[in-house]
């Protein structure tokens, strides 16, 4: 029997992406002096309402007097930028129906963006979530640091979860991923205003939406949603029939008949309802959203991301958070 192919090492992955993706993106996402990110520079980029954590030296007193509401200035980033990757590497991420897992897609995205940023002296850090918040990698700027980030990402996924205590057969399975814990950890750990990528499939216990909205008010947040086509609909394969499926995170098993038309309709209806709820939660958070499927081309997806950033930069003041968002999302107010 042939041995399965070995997983690509962090160094091999980065070398491949440097030739196929990173060199083509470098000038689009970040030039030598101007970038798509906003931070500590000298050129005015936007105005937004003052938050309790903001530096009072950035208050624009003329705009504040006209609008009767404190506003602060945001500037185009020159060089000094901190970027953070909040990485969900839980069991549901290690899945893919076409030979490519969501975890592999996430690794390619992280390697590309981290290297593009660090090539210009900016710093990247990471916070990892496996079965719990696994640890923090402080922001630094070097190729070696990017390799460390990728290796830690793989190690966090490979680390076995602590064995749960024995439970009666009738007891419900554990709840799985608690994405709110990762976002709460980022709210505590990331003090300086930063660019934050939340890389997850957002298959989680409820409660992450208010945390993501709070994070988006403090930082420039991009929610990178990983997905696979099999999560939205069962394949149109007449040969499918009764089978046992298992939850990748809780271990709960369920016997289903995948060939039953009624079951397929119920599966599709539930998947569509959860998809609509997920998209609504992301839209209401105020974060930018980039979707990455397991069958997506990484370069084309990142070009879409660059277009998204440019469109967002052209939006007028006040469009980032829709009117009434504080009332709509509990816990959003500082």
N, C-alpha and C positions, 0 to 999 in steps of 0.2 A: 504494500500500500504506500502511495506517495505521501511524503510528509507535507503538512499544510504549510503555506508560505509564511515566513517569519514576518512579524510586524515591522514596519519601517522605523528605523531609529530616528531620534530627534535630529541628529546631525544630517542624516540623509534627507529627511523631510525638508529641512531648512535649505539645504543645498539645491534640491530640486525646485523649490518655490522661488529661490533667488533668481533662477534662470528663466522660469516659466511665467511668473506672476509679479514678483516684487519689483524687478527692474522696469516693468511696463507701467506699474502703478505709482512709482515714486514721485514723479512730477505731477501726477494728477491729484493725489491726496495731500501732498506736502512739498512745496518748493523749498528753495534755499532760505527764503525770508518770510513768505506768506504761507498760511496753511488754511485748511477748512475748519480748524479748531479755533475756539475762542479762549483767551486766557489773559496772561499778564504781558501786554505789549504796549504800544504807544498810539496805535490807530484805533479810533472808535469804531466798534462793530454794531452795537445794539444797546438798548436801554431796557431795563426790567425793574419790577417793583423790588424795593429793599426787603431783605430777609434778615432775621435776627443774627445770623452768623456773618453777615457781610461787613467788609471794611468800610467804616464811615468816610474814609478819605475818598472813596469812589462815588459818593453821592453827588448827583447832578442837581445843584440847588435851583437852577433856572427851571428845569423840567418839574422838579418837586413843587416849586411855587405855583406853576401854571396848573398842574393836575391835582394839587392838594393831597398828594400821596408821595412819600419818599421813593425815589428811583435812583438806581445806581448804574454806572456805565460799565459796559463790557467791551473788551479790547481784542483786536486780532492778535493771536499768539505770534510771537517772534520765534523764539527758540525753546524757552523754558516751559515745558509742559509735562504734567504728570498724567499718565493714563493707567487705568486699573481694569483688569479683567476679572469679573466675578464669574467663576467657572462652575457650572453644574455638571459634575461627572458621575451622577447617580446611575443606577442600573438601567433606567429607561433610556438614557442617552447612548448606551452601548448597544444600539439596535439599528438595523438597516435591512431592507428587504431586497436590495439589488446589489449586494456584495460590498457596499460602502456604508459604514455606520455613521450615525449622527456624531459620535465621538471623533471619528476621523475627519469629518467635515469641520468640526469645531477646532481640531488641532491645526488644520490648514489655515483657517481664518485667523486664529491667534498668532500662529507663526508669521503670517504675512503682515498683519497690522503691527505686531510688536516690532518686527524688523524694520518696517517702513519708519516707525516712530523713532526707534533707537539709532538709526543711521544718521539722524540729524541732532543727536545729543539729548533728545527727550528721554524721560524715564518711564518705565512700565513696571507695574506690580500686579499681584494677583491674590485673590482669595478663593479657596477651593471648597467645594461641597460634594462629599461622597454620600455616605449615610448620615453625615452631620458636617458641620463646618470643620474642615480638616486642618486648616492652617493658613498662614499669611506669608506671602513672599514680598518683602519690601521693594519699592520701586528703585531700579537702577538702570543704567544705560550702557549696554554692551551686547555683542553677539553671544558671548558666553552666558550672559544673564538670560537671554531669550532661550537658549538651549536648556538652562536650568528650569525655566518656566515650563517648557514642554515636557521635560522629564518628570517634574513634580505633578504635572497634569496626568501623565500616564500612571505614575505611582499612586496617586489619589484614587484613580479608578480601580487599580489592581488590588489595593488594600482591602482585605476582607472586612466586612461589617461585623461588629460585635454580635455574638450569637444571642438571640432573644431567649428569655426564660421560657420553659415549656408552658404551653397553654392548653386548655381543654379543646377538644375537637370543634366544639360549637362556637368558640371565641372568635371574634373578627380578627382579620389580619391587621398588622400595623399599618399606619397611614401612609407610608412611603415618604417621598421627598417633601420637605418643608422649606420651600424656597424663601419664605419670609425670614427664616433664620439666617440665610446667606445675606439677604438685603439688610437685615438689622445689623449684622456684623460689619457690613460695609459702612453703614451710617456711623458706627462707632470708630472704625479704623481709618476712614478717609476723611481727614480734617480739611486739608487744602482743597479749594475748588479744582476739580479734575475732570478729565474725560473718562467716562465709565462705560465699559461694555459688559452688559449682562448676557452671558452666553448660556442658553438653556433651551430645553424643549417646552418649558413651562407646564409640564405635567406634574402637578404639585397639589398639596393640600391647599384649601382656600386660605385667604388672608394675605397673599403676597401683593395684591394690587395697591393697597394704601401705602405699603412700604416702598414700592417702586415709585409711586407718585411723590413721596417725601424725598426720595433719593434724587428724582429728576428736578426738584426745586432747588436742591443744593448744588447739583453737578450737571454737567452736560452728558446726558445718558443716552446710550443706544442699546435698545433691547434686540439682541440677535437671537431670533427664534429658529430653532432647529426642528425639522419635521421630516417625516417619511410618508410616502403615498399610502402605505398599508395602514397607517393610523387613521385615515379618513374613510377608507372603503375596502372591503374584502376584494381580493382579485377575482376577475371574471373567469374562473376556472371551473368547468363543469365537473371535474374530477374531485373537487373538495367534498368532504363529508364529515362524519363525526370525528372529533379530535379533542385532545386535552391541551389547553393553553395555560401558561403560568405567568403570573405577574413577576417581572424582572426584579422588583424591589422588595415586595412583601413575601414572595414565595407562594402566594395563594394560587391554587389550581382550580380550573373550571372546565367542565366537560361541555362542549358545544357541538352543534351540527352546523358546520359552515356551509353546507349545501342547501339548507332549508331556506326557501324564499322569505318566509316570515322573519326568521332570525336575521337575514341579511338586511331586510328593510329596517328592522329595529336598530341594528348596528349602525347603519348609515344615518338614521335619524338622530341617534345619540351623539355620534361623531360630529354631525353638523351643528347640533345645539352647543356642544362643548367648544367647537371651533368659533362659533359666533360669540360665545361668552369670553373666550380668550382674546379675540380681536377687539372686543369692546373694552376689556380691561386694559389692554395695551394702549388703545387710543386715548382712553381717559387719563392715563398716567402722565401725559405730557412728554414722554420719551419718544425719540425717533425709533423706528422699527425697521430692521433688516431681516428678511426671511431667507433661510438657507435650507434647501432641500437636499436630500442625499443624492439626487440626480442632477443637481445644479452645477454649472461651470463656475468655479470660484472667481475667475477673473471677471466674467460678465456680471456676477453678483456684486462684486466690489465696485465695478463701474456704475452699477445702479445706485450703490451706496454714495458714491461721489456726487452723482446727480441729485440725490436726495439732500445731501448737505448743502449744495449750491442753492437748491430751491428754498430750503429752510432759511438760508442766510438772507434771501431776498424778501422774506415775510416781514410785514410791518410789526412795530412794537405791539405787544399784547396778544399776538396770535399763538404764542407757544402754549399757553394754558387757556382753554376755552372759558368763556364767562360762566360763572357759577360752578366751576370745577371744585372749589373748596367745599361747597355744600354737597356736591354729588359724591365725593370720595371721602369717607370718614377718616379722620386722622391726618388730613393733608395740611391743615393749618399749622404753622410753626409753633 
